[in-house]
Amino acid sequence: MRDTKKIVIAGASSLLGTELRSLLEESRFAGADIRLLDEELAAGTLTEAAGEAAVIQAVEEESFARAGLVFFSGSADFTAGNLTAARASGARVIDLSGATLAERDCVSWFPGLDALLGREFAREGKLFAVPSAAATGASLLTLALAKLGVTRVAVVSFQPVSEAGRVGVEELESQTGQLLSFQGVGQPVFDAQVAFNMLDRYGPESAQKLGVTRQRLVAEVKGCVGAKVVAPALQLIAAPVFYGSAFSAYAELGADATAEQVVNVCQEAGFVVATDATGPSNVSVAGERFVHLARPEKDLARAGGWWFWGAADNMRLPAANAVKLAEML
């Protein structure tokens, strides 16, 4: 039998797993039995859970037994390797890694998505995928503008180094210091200079592949918007920032669409739209649980064209959405 008070975080050593654990302890799950699992390399790491010392453990045969909820917050490969065992336990699975999108019974979810798609909340669902901050922003915008008859959407997302984990953050920090000291830069993680630089791909020797991340972004957005609305064109650029996912988007609407209408549909979808000329940034959204949007602007050369600028906390947003989903379940 499942123990509804037992929660498993698989991928607990990741930045996303750490954020998820912190938010769970601030939610209605405070006091739950939280088990921390991860890959062999992270096993034995001493951390903290519910105010007490906790050790991250490797996955074993009974790791998921009696669990009520299982969160996957590590790599896609780690999720794929342990998904069968997690599902066999009878637990409800909430995936933040993007690895379960191809599963036939997987339900993509973030707050407000059910209303935007005109569907009922899958209360009896067993497998859910919570999209990344980049995919959430692109999906929200596409679905919001569908109410105004959008015919074309293109989104360029800017990825921070924290998407590669702590090693990515450390490499950007190290490269920044080395360049300011006129030293050669080490690049074991990205095989490229990421400090003071923007890239559409990392070096060939890097384990981090922007092309793979872009494929995940496309799959996440497809899982959210479905086939009822225009599919957005998506691009992913590596930005020299530590945290925060920002995006620039272009959309074509009917010529009679007004700024007030565009702002209204974006707010109804769940965006926090700036009330003045100041737009959000990857720094200003730190710690926020919503996608923030600057006031939309008309394109100066093309009738019906609109430009959008938005940002979200790439760790807090998906983690908070996952906890919200767990509370609703």
RAFEN-V297377 format. One record per residue. N is the residue number from 1. PSI is psi in radians with two decimals (* if undefined). D_LAST is the distance of its C-alpha to the last C-alpha in Angstrom with 1 decimal. Layout:
BEGIN
n = [N N]
psi = [PSI PSI]
d_last = [D_LAST D_LAST]
END
This chain:
BEGIN
n = [1 2 3 4 5 6 7 8 9 10 11 12 13 14 15 16 17 18 19 20 21 22 23 24 25 26 27 28 29 30 31 32 33 34 35 36 37 38 39 40 41 42 43 44 45 46 47 48 49 50 51 52 53 54 55 56 57 58 59 60 61 62 63 64 65 66 67 68 69 70 71 72 73 74 75 76 77 78 79 80 81 82 83 84 85 86 87 88 89 90 91 92 93 94 95 96 97 98 99 100 101 102 103 104 105 106 107 108 109 110 111 112 113 114 115 116 117 118 119 120 121 122 123 124 125 126 127 128 129 130 131 132 133 134 135 136 137 138 139 140 141 142 143 144 145 146 147 148 149 150 151 152 153 154 155 156 157 158 159 160 161 162 163 164 165 166 167 168 169 170 171 172 173 174 175 176 177 178 179 180 181 182 183 184 185 186 187 188 189 190 191 192 193 194 195 196 197 198 199 200 201 202 203 204 205 206 207 208 209 210 211 212 213 214 215 216 217 218 219 220 221 222 223 224 225 226 227 228 229 230 231 232 233 234 235 236 237 238 239 240 241 242 243 244 245 246 247 248 249 250 251 252 253 254 255 256 257 258 259 260 261 262 263 264 265 266 267 268 269 270 271 272 273 274 275 276 277 278 279 280 281 282 283 284 285 286 287 288 289 290 291 292 293 294 295 296 297 298 299 300 301 302 303 304 305 306 307 308 309 310 311 312 313 314 315 316 317 318 319 320 321 322 323 324 325 326 327 328 329]
psi = [2.61 2.53 1.86 -0.24 -0.09 2.16 2.33 2.23 1.86 1.98 0.57 -0.36 -0.18 2.85 -0.69 -0.68 -0.67 -0.77 -0.73 -0.79 -0.74 -0.75 -0.61 -0.67 -0.25 -0.02 -2.96 -0.11 0.12 2.27 -0.09 2.80 1.74 2.08 2.35 2.10 2.69 -3.07 2.90 -0.67 -0.50 -0.18 2.41 -0.11 2.27 2.25 -2.74 2.44 2.26 0.62 0.11 2.74 2.45 2.62 2.28 2.26 2.69 2.74 2.27 3.12 -0.66 0.27 -0.62 0.01 2.36 0.18 2.46 -0.64 2.43 2.14 2.31 2.03 0.26 -2.56 2.79 -0.64 -0.72 -0.73 -0.83 -0.62 -0.32 0.02 -0.74 -0.78 -0.70 -0.74 -0.59 -0.40 -0.25 -0.01 2.73 2.33 2.23 1.97 2.21 0.16 -0.22 0.09 -0.28 0.09 -0.45 -0.15 2.36 -0.56 0.21 2.30 2.05 2.44 2.42 2.81 2.25 -0.23 -0.70 -0.77 -0.71 -0.57 -0.13 0.65 2.87 2.60 2.28 1.24 -0.51 0.10 2.67 -0.36 2.13 2.53 2.13 2.04 2.81 2.93 -0.71 -0.77 -0.62 -0.80 -0.79 -0.70 -0.78 -0.80 -0.78 -0.80 -0.64 -0.78 -0.28 -0.48 -0.34 0.26 0.70 2.43 -0.30 2.36 2.34 2.26 2.25 2.01 2.50 2.01 2.25 2.82 -0.32 -0.27 -0.32 0.02 -2.94 -0.58 -0.58 -0.75 -0.78 -0.64 -0.71 -0.74 -0.78 -0.80 -0.68 -0.81 -0.71 -0.74 -0.67 -0.36 0.18 0.74 2.80 2.60 2.46 2.54 0.92 -0.44 -0.86 -0.19 0.62 2.80 1.97 -0.39 2.34 0.58 2.64 2.39 2.61 0.00 2.68 3.10 2.77 -0.41 -0.03 2.44 -0.28 2.10 1.94 -0.53 -0.68 -0.72 -0.64 -0.70 -0.70 -0.73 -0.79 -0.77 -0.69 -0.79 -0.72 -0.70 -0.45 -0.79 -0.34 -2.70 0.11 -0.32 2.94 2.34 2.23 2.52 2.39 2.38 2.64 2.22 2.36 2.18 2.57 0.99 2.70 -0.89 2.80 2.23 2.10 2.77 2.64 2.35 2.59 2.38 2.57 2.12 3.10 2.64 -0.37 0.06 2.36 2.83 -0.66 -0.73 -0.76 -0.79 -0.74 -0.79 -0.54 -0.73 -0.70 -0.56 -0.39 -0.02 2.59 1.87 2.30 2.48 -0.11 -2.91 -0.17 2.18 2.94 2.85 2.97 -0.42 -0.76 -0.39 0.05 2.23 -0.03 2.63 0.17 2.85 2.21 2.53 2.38 2.87 2.25 2.60 2.44 2.52 2.40 -0.31 -0.31 2.13 2.35 -0.05 2.42 2.51 2.49 2.53 2.23 2.93 2.69 2.71 2.01 -0.22 -0.84 -0.73 -1.00 -0.61 -0.77 -0.68 -0.67 -0.71 -0.71 -0.76 -0.79 -0.70 -0.66 -0.63 *]
d_last = [17.8 14.7 14.6 11.1 13.1 14.4 13.3 15.5 16.6 18.9 21.3 21.4 24.9 24.3 24.3 20.8 19.7 21.7 20.0 16.5 17.6 19.2 16.3 14.0 17.0 17.1 13.5 12.0 12.1 15.8 17.7 15.4 17.4 17.2 19.3 20.9 22.2 24.4 27.4 30.7 32.3 29.7 29.6 31.3 30.4 30.3 27.6 25.7 22.4 21.6 25.2 26.7 28.3 26.3 27.5 25.9 26.4 27.1 25.0 26.4 26.0 23.7 21.8 18.4 19.2 16.8 14.2 10.5 9.7 12.5 13.2 16.4 18.4 21.9 24.3 23.6 26.0 24.3 21.0 22.9 24.8 21.9 19.3 20.8 20.7 17.1 16.1 18.6 17.0 14.2 11.6 8.8 10.9 10.6 14.2 16.2 19.6 20.0 20.9 18.5 19.3 21.9 19.6 19.7 16.1 14.8 12.8 14.0 11.9 12.9 12.8 15.0 15.3 14.0 16.7 19.2 18.9 18.8 16.0 13.0 9.4 8.7 6.0 8.0 8.6 9.7 11.3 10.7 13.6 13.7 17.4 20.0 21.4 24.3 22.4 20.1 23.4 25.2 22.5 22.0 25.8 26.4 24.0 25.3 28.9 28.4 28.8 32.3 33.3 33.2 35.3 35.0 32.7 33.6 31.6 33.1 30.6 32.2 30.6 31.2 32.4 29.3 27.6 29.9 28.8 31.1 34.1 33.9 33.9 36.8 38.8 38.7 39.7 42.5 43.7 43.9 46.0 48.2 48.9 49.8 52.2 53.7 52.6 51.3 47.6 45.7 43.0 41.6 38.0 38.6 42.2 43.0 43.7 40.5 41.9 43.5 42.7 40.4 39.9 38.6 38.6 39.1 42.1 42.5 42.2 38.8 35.8 33.8 34.1 33.3 33.8 30.9 28.7 29.8 28.9 25.3 25.3 26.6 24.0 21.1 22.6 23.3 19.8 18.8 21.8 22.6 26.1 26.3 27.6 30.2 29.2 30.0 32.6 31.3 33.3 32.5 35.0 35.2 35.9 37.6 35.0 32.9 29.5 28.0 27.6 29.9 30.7 33.5 33.1 35.5 34.8 37.2 36.7 39.1 42.2 41.5 38.2 38.5 37.2 35.6 33.8 32.5 31.3 29.6 27.6 26.5 25.4 23.5 21.7 20.6 23.6 25.5 29.0 32.0 34.2 37.4 39.1 37.3 34.6 31.8 32.5 30.8 32.1 31.2 27.4 27.1 24.2 22.8 19.2 20.5 23.0 26.4 29.0 32.8 34.4 35.1 38.7 40.8 42.5 46.2 47.6 45.4 44.7 41.1 40.0 37.5 36.6 33.4 32.8 29.4 27.9 24.7 24.0 23.4 21.6 19.9 18.4 16.4 15.4 14.3 12.3 10.6 9.8 8.7 6.2 5.1 5.4 3.8 0.0]
END
